[in-house]
Amino acid sequence: MMWWRCVCLVLLCALSGCSEEESAVRVDMNRVETLTPPRIAKAVTYAYLPQYSHAVSFERHRRILEYLRQKTGLSFRQVFPDTFAEHIKMVERGEIDISFTNPFVYITLARLGSTAFARAVEPDGGPDFLGQVIVRKDNPSITSIQDCRGKRLIAVDPGSAGGYLYPMGLFLDHGITAADFQDIVFASGSGGKQEAVVLAVYAGAFDVGTVRKGTLDVVHDKIDVDQIRVLAETKPYPGWVYSARKDLDQALVFKISRALFDLEVSRRVDAEILRAAGMIDIIPARDSDYEAVRGLIHKLNLDTTTP
């Protein structure tokens, strides 16, 4: 009987799998242990004040974030506020840990408890930077700063240092106040406001624009920048600053700051990281470095208590 031989063969194979020395293992299914998944560290949120488009902001600081991840072992996530006011509100709500902002916005963040710990050194202005007043080169009605009276002005944002605050200080030094312009309009939309100012002046929609120095380099592939004339430049003021929000772990801030200070433009890889962000170095900063900006805010009678 063939079927009986097959059954016997299967039984023999099964029995050969166990030896007399091996004992059966009893499994108690009533005892269940809960396994805790490994804890994922919260990412450090990092934001570049939206003076340019989000795409430009991402590209400028993407390499710095990659470097910080590798250097510190921390997790970083870049976030993109749409406006200066939104950036400030996100810091106040604890949604942005590390901010890279202009000095004017930093003064507001400092009122909220943020602390300056590093500042950028730029290729042109060193640790300081300038604002510029721009016009179309072929505008015959504007040849000097005094000719801006009664004209239509477009600025970056009420919270922009180089794109509004510094130029308004320059105008005031020449006896020109905000009331002396026919109109002052701020660039609308999310991010990209520096570029928007240049494009508006280029298109003839406004007579005068105010931007931070370096913006014309950003838009050189979009328009013929030779058609734009820099009418005047402001004096230098303290440059862009890294600050940590209130209550952020100081050990974490120290680790980040040391990594930033270790970047050296003489090293090829580091140079690529810094230059992509428009810098040649990152140096220590402290709150007192920005007293000149506070003085200008007082001179212009500006309110920084609310974003």
Secondary structure, DSSP 8 states (H G I E B T S, - for coil): -HHHHHHHHHHHHHHHT--TT-------TT-------------EEEEE-SSS-HHHHHHHHHHHHHHHHHHH---EEEE--SSHHHHHHHHHTT--SEEEE-HHHHHHHHHTT-EEEEEEEBTTTBTEE-EEEEEETT-TT-SSGGGGTT-EEEES-TT-IIIIIHHHHHHHHTT--GGGSSEEEE--SSS-HHHHHHHHHHTTS-SEEEEETTHHHHTTTTS-GGGEEEEEE---EE--EEEE-TT--HHHHHHHHHHHHT--TTSHHHHHHHHHTT-SEEEE--GGGGHHHHHHHHHTT---S--
